[in-house]
Amino acid sequence: MSRIAFAWELGNNQGVIEKMLPIAKKLEDMGHEVTLIVRDLNASAIKSPWRVLQAPVWLSETKGIPEPPLNYSEMLLHFGYHDYKTLLPLVNGWQELFKLCKTEVVVASHAPTALLTAKVMDLPSAVFSSGFSLPPRQDPMPNMRPWLNVPVERLKSSDQFLLKSINQVLAIFGKESISSVSSLLESSRRFLCSYPQLDYYVDRKDDEFFGPITDSGEVNVTARFKKDIKTIFVYLKSDHKDFIPVLEQLNAIGVNALVYSPNISQNLKKKYASKTMIISEKKFDVDVLKRCDIAITYGGHGMVSTLLRYKVPMLVLPTHLEQFLLGLRVQELGIGLVVNSDAPPPSYQPLLQKLLNEPAFKENALKFANEHAANDQHLQVDRIATEIAALSKGNN
């Protein structure tokens, strides 16, 4: 039996923890002790029998750091990595948690400081990612905004600034310095759970793709709708800036709309729900998704992967960089369209009509799904869990 800690440090997307749960469950079934150390204790995805602890996170505003961040290093500079004096307390916090849990293996998902602490404590570790938080092994870290012409000197300078803080912390614990930022993300095992066509970065050459993990095993709600008109699935929260315009334009084009909107107010729900618009605070069953003609979504990796599995073209309405990059990949594949959140709001009716009426979108979705039909999530979870368990020194 090994004690395994799953760590989530950065990002506000609870999909990070949802993707870890099937693997955590499998490890528990194998007889291992699992602890979740998470950024947000209130994440609704956390419904587990395991110990759940609050991760050490950077909450202060960082001034004088490049904005917007252009590579992974610049992103970390916003989260306490700009100075070893602010990074060190985060590492100390992770150390205390790993000691408390008697951790033998660290599994990090968007948790670079957990990985740094594993190096300090000589703990075996694994990185689990859909890609954005696991850049390719490149020096310097690649540009995350490929539409911008970023001088390589800028990227190198940011990497060196970050490395200075990291290496000062490593020196305090008597550990060897690292020569590249990609070394921070090196671990005993890297699990890139995505499809190559959905990679957030270009020119990735030496990582194995395992295929996405999308199902947390949650029981979802079903829905009935008219069969003689097109059906659109919508996943948007009511605080999305275009939530109301989207609902109003869906009503205008005369379709079935199945709207999954967590935390929507009862007043909004009452105002817009109708015979052709079903609004739910809970997820719809996958059988419902399979029957939808198109979807509207943020562009989160889990939802995009689920829609692609069920051959559903999509309109992506991102709210941050990671979602926008994935939306660009969907658009490049001819499986959907993406809206730039920094541009003026579009008229959604023409975009939805285009997706509904042009057969190429559905054809490309079918092609993609068929190409990846052999991906078996259960076998994938079994393999990843087995490899993580093997990392424990007690199993070697």
C-alpha positions in Angstrom: 0.0 0.0 0.0 1.3 3.5 -0.9 0.2 6.9 0.2 -0.5 9.0 -2.9 -1.2 12.8 -2.9 -3.0 14.4 -5.9 -2.2 18.1 -6.1 -4.1 20.9 -7.8 -2.6 24.4 -7.4 -3.4 26.8 -10.3 -6.4 27.6 -12.3 -10.1 28.0 -11.4 -11.4 25.2 -13.6 -12.7 22.4 -11.5 -12.3 20.1 -14.5 -8.7 19.7 -13.3 -9.9 17.7 -10.3 -12.7 15.9 -12.2 -10.1 14.3 -14.5 -8.1 13.1 -11.5 -11.0 11.4 -9.7 -11.2 8.2 -11.9 -7.5 7.6 -11.4 -7.7 8.3 -7.7 -10.7 5.9 -7.4 -8.7 3.2 -9.3 -5.7 3.6 -7.0 -8.0 3.3 -4.0 -9.5 0.1 -5.4 -5.9 -1.2 -5.8 -5.5 -0.7 -2.0 -3.6 2.6 -1.9 -4.3 5.6 0.3 -5.3 8.7 -1.6 -5.3 12.3 -0.5 -6.5 15.3 -2.6 -4.7 18.6 -2.0 -6.7 21.1 -4.0 -6.9 24.8 -4.8 -10.6 25.1 -4.1 -12.2 23.1 -1.4 -15.7 24.2 -2.6 -15.3 22.7 -6.1 -18.5 20.8 -6.7 -16.5 18.0 -8.3 -15.0 17.0 -4.9 -17.4 14.4 -3.7 -15.0 11.8 -2.5 -14.4 9.5 0.5 -10.8 10.6 0.6 -9.0 13.2 2.8 -9.2 16.6 1.1 -6.9 19.4 2.1 -6.4 23.0 1.1 -3.4 23.6 -1.2 -1.0 26.4 -0.5 -1.8 29.0 -3.1 -0.6 32.5 -4.0 -3.4 35.1 -3.3 -1.5 38.4 -3.4 -1.4 40.8 -6.4 2.0 40.7 -8.1 3.1 44.1 -9.5 5.6 44.8 -12.2 5.2 41.4 -14.0 4.6 41.3 -17.7 0.9 41.3 -18.6 -0.5 39.4 -20.4 1.9 36.5 -19.8 3.4 35.2 -23.0 4.8 31.9 -21.9 4.6 29.5 -19.0 7.3 31.2 -17.1 5.6 34.6 -17.2 2.4 32.9 -16.0 4.2 31.5 -12.9 5.7 34.9 -12.2 2.1 36.0 -11.3 1.8 33.2 -8.7 4.7 33.8 -6.3 7.6 32.8 -8.5 8.9 36.4 -9.0 11.0 36.2 -5.8 12.4 33.3 -3.8 11.2 34.9 -0.6 7.6 34.5 -1.8 8.1 31.1 -3.4 9.8 29.6 -0.3 6.7 29.8 2.0 4.6 28.0 -0.7 7.2 25.2 -0.8 7.2 25.0 3.0 3.4 24.7 2.9 3.5 21.8 0.5 6.3 20.1 2.6 4.1 20.2 5.7 1.2 18.8 3.8 3.2 16.0 2.3 4.7 15.2 5.7 1.3 15.2 7.3 0.0 12.7 4.8 3.2 10.7 4.8 3.2 11.1 1.1 5.1 8.5 -1.0 4.1 9.6 -4.5 2.9 13.1 -5.7 0.6 13.4 -8.7 0.5 17.0 -9.9 -2.1 18.5 -12.2 -1.4 22.2 -12.8 0.6 22.2 -9.6 4.2 23.3 -10.3 5.1 24.1 -6.7 4.0 20.6 -5.6 6.5 19.3 -8.2 9.2 21.6 -6.9 8.5 20.4 -3.4 8.7 16.8 -4.5 12.2 17.5 -5.8 13.2 19.1 -2.5 11.8 16.0 -0.6 13.2 13.4 -3.1 9.6 12.1 -3.7 8.7 10.4 -6.9 6.2 12.3 -8.9 3.9 12.2 -11.9 2.5 15.0 -14.0 -1.1 14.7 -15.2 -2.3 17.2 -17.7 -4.5 17.9 -20.8 -1.6 19.9 -22.2 -1.8 23.6 -21.3 -0.1 23.1 -17.9 2.6 20.8 -19.5 4.4 22.7 -22.2 6.8 20.9 -24.5 10.4 20.3 -23.5 11.7 23.5 -25.1 14.2 26.1 -24.0 13.0 28.8 -23.6 9.4 28.0 -22.8 7.3 28.5 -26.0 5.1 31.4 -26.8 1.5 30.7 -25.6 0.1 33.4 -27.9 1.2 32.3 -31.4 -0.6 35.1 -33.1 1.9 37.5 -31.5 5.4 37.9 -32.8 7.3 37.5 -29.5 11.1 38.0 -29.6 12.9 34.9 -28.4 15.0 37.2 -26.1 11.8 38.1 -24.2 11.1 34.4 -23.6 14.6 33.7 -22.5 14.7 36.6 -20.1 11.4 35.5 -18.5 12.7 31.9 -18.1 16.0 33.2 -16.5 14.0 35.4 -14.1 11.9 32.4 -13.0 14.9 30.1 -12.7 16.6 32.5 -10.4 13.8 32.2 -7.8 13.5 28.4 -8.2 17.2 27.8 -7.9 17.5 30.0 -4.8 14.9 27.8 -3.2 16.6 24.6 -4.3 19.9 25.9 -2.9 18.3 26.5 0.5 17.5 22.8 0.7 20.9 21.7 -0.6 19.5 20.6 -4.0 21.1 21.0 -7.4 20.0 23.9 -9.5 18.0 23.3 -12.7 19.1 24.8 -16.1 15.7 25.1 -17.8 12.1 25.8 -16.8 11.0 22.5 -18.5 13.1 20.7 -15.8 10.7 22.0 -13.2 8.0 19.9 -14.9 10.2 16.8 -15.2 8.9 14.0 -13.1 9.1 10.2 -12.9 6.2 10.0 -15.3 4.3 12.5 -17.6 0.7 11.7 -18.5 -0.5 13.9 -21.4 -4.2 13.1 -21.5 -5.4 14.6 -24.8 -5.3 14.0 -28.5 -2.4 15.4 -30.6 -4.8 17.4 -32.7 -5.9 19.3 -29.6 -2.5 20.2 -28.3 -2.3 23.7 -27.0 1.3 24.0 -28.3 3.0 23.3 -31.6 6.1 21.3 -32.2 5.6 18.9 -29.3 7.9 16.0 -30.1 8.7 13.7 -27.2 5.5 13.3 -25.1 3.1 10.3 -25.4 -0.6 11.1 -25.7 -2.8 9.0 -23.6 -6.2 10.3 -24.8 -8.5 12.4 -22.6 -10.2 11.4 -19.4 -13.7 13.0 -19.2 -16.0 10.9 -17.1 -16.1 11.3 -13.3 -18.9 8.8 -13.0 -21.5 11.3 -11.9 -25.1 10.5 -12.4 -26.8 13.2 -14.6 -30.3 14.3 -15.5 -32.2 13.3 -18.7 -34.4 15.5 -20.9 -37.1 15.1 -23.5 -37.5 17.5 -26.4 -39.2 17.9 -29.7 -37.8 15.6 -32.4 -38.9 17.6 -35.4 -36.5 20.5 -34.9 -32.7 20.9 -34.4 -31.3 20.6 -30.8 -28.5 22.7 -29.4 -26.7 21.8 -26.1 -25.4 24.8 -24.1 -23.0 24.8 -21.3 -22.6 28.4 -20.0 -22.8 29.9 -16.5 -25.2 32.8 -16.0 -22.3 35.2 -15.3 -20.9 34.7 -18.9 -21.1 38.2 -20.5 -23.1 36.8 -23.4 -25.3 34.4 -21.5 -28.5 36.4 -22.0 -27.8 37.2 -25.7 -27.2 33.6 -26.4 -30.5 32.5 -24.8 -32.4 35.2 -26.6 -31.0 34.3 -30.0 -31.6 30.6 -29.4 -35.2 31.4 -28.9 -35.2 33.5 -32.1 -34.0 30.7 -34.4 -36.5 28.2 -33.2 -34.5 25.2 -31.9 -34.6 22.9 -28.9 -32.1 24.3 -26.4 -30.7 22.2 -23.5 -28.9 24.6 -21.2 -26.7 23.4 -18.4 -26.0 26.4 -16.2 -24.7 25.7 -12.7 -25.9 28.2 -10.1 -28.4 30.0 -12.3 -30.9 32.0 -10.4 -34.5 30.8 -10.2 -35.6 34.1 -11.7 -33.5 33.7 -14.8 -34.5 30.1 -15.1 -38.2 31.0 -14.9 -37.8 33.8 -17.4 -36.2 31.8 -20.2 -37.3 28.2 -19.7 -39.9 27.1 -22.1 -41.2 24.0 -24.0 -38.2 24.2 -26.3 -35.6 25.5 -23.7 -34.8 23.2 -20.8 -32.5 24.8 -18.3 -30.8 22.7 -15.6 -28.3 23.3 -12.8 -27.2 19.7 -13.2 -25.4 18.1 -16.0 -27.4 16.3 -18.7 -26.9 12.6 -19.3 -24.5 11.7 -22.1 -27.3 10.1 -24.1 -28.8 13.6 -24.3 -25.6 15.0 -25.6 -25.4 12.3 -28.3 -28.7 13.5 -29.8 -27.7 17.1 -30.0 -26.9 18.6 -33.4 -24.4 21.2 -32.2 -23.2 22.6 -28.8 -22.2 25.9 -27.3 -19.4 25.7 -24.7 -16.6 27.6 -23.1 -13.9 25.4 -24.6 -12.8 23.5 -21.5 -10.9 20.4 -22.4 -13.2 17.9 -20.8 -16.4 19.2 -22.4 -14.7 19.6 -25.8 -13.4 16.0 -25.7 -16.8 14.7 -24.7 -18.5 16.5 -27.6 -15.9 15.2 -30.0 -16.4 11.7 -28.8 -20.1 12.1 -29.6 -19.5 13.7 -32.9 -21.1 17.1 -31.9 -19.8 20.3 -33.7 -19.5 23.3 -31.4 -19.4 27.0 -31.0 -16.7 27.9 -28.5 -17.1 31.0 -26.3 -13.9 31.2 -24.3 -13.3 33.3 -21.2 -9.5 32.8 -20.9 -6.4 31.9 -22.9 -6.5 28.1 -22.4 -10.1 27.9 -23.7 -9.3 30.2 -26.6 -6.4 28.1 -27.7 -8.5 24.9 -27.6 -11.2 26.7 -29.5 -8.7 27.6 -32.2 -7.8 23.9 -32.6 -11.5 23.0 -32.9 -11.9 25.6 -35.6 -8.7 24.5 -37.4 -10.1 21.0 -37.5 -13.3 22.2 -39.1 -15.4 20.9 -36.2 -16.6 24.2 -34.9 -16.1 28.0 -34.6 -14.5 30.1 -31.9 -15.4 33.6 -30.8 -12.6 35.9 -29.6 -13.7 37.2 -26.2 -11.6 40.3 -26.6 -13.5 41.3 -29.8 -17.0 43.0 -29.8 -19.8 40.5 -29.2 -20.9 38.9 -32.5 -24.4 38.2 -33.7 -24.8 34.6 -32.7 -27.6 33.6 -35.1 -25.4 33.5 -38.2 -22.8 31.5 -36.4 -25.3 29.0 -35.1 -27.0 28.7 -38.5 -23.7 28.1 -40.2 -22.9 25.2 -37.8 -26.4 23.8 -38.2 -26.6 24.0 -41.9 -23.2 23.4 -43.3 -22.6 19.6 -43.5 -18.8 19.9 -43.4 -18.8 20.5 -39.6 -20.7 17.3 -38.9 -18.6 15.3 -41.4 -15.4 16.5 -39.8 -16.7 15.6 -36.3 -17.6 12.1 -37.5 -14.2 11.7 -39.1 -12.4 12.8 -35.8 -14.5 10.5 -33.7 -13.9 7.6 -36.0 -10.1 8.2 -35.9 -10.1 8.0 -32.1 -12.8 5.3 -31.7 -10.2 2.9 -30.3 -9.5 5.1 -27.3 -10.6 3.2 -24.2 -10.8 5.4 -21.2 -11.1 2.4 -18.8 -7.9 0.8 -20.1 -6.3 4.2 -20.0 -7.2 4.8 -16.3 -6.0 1.3 -15.4 -2.6 1.9 -17.1 -2.1 5.3 -15.6 -3.0 4.1 -12.1 -0.7 1.1 -12.4 2.2 3.2 -13.5 1.6 5.7 -10.6 1.5 3.0 -8.1 4.7 1.6 -9.4 6.5 4.9 -8.6 6.4 4.3 -4.9 9.7 3.3 -3.4 7.9 0.6 -1.5 6.9 -1.0 -4.8 10.4 -1.0 -6.4 
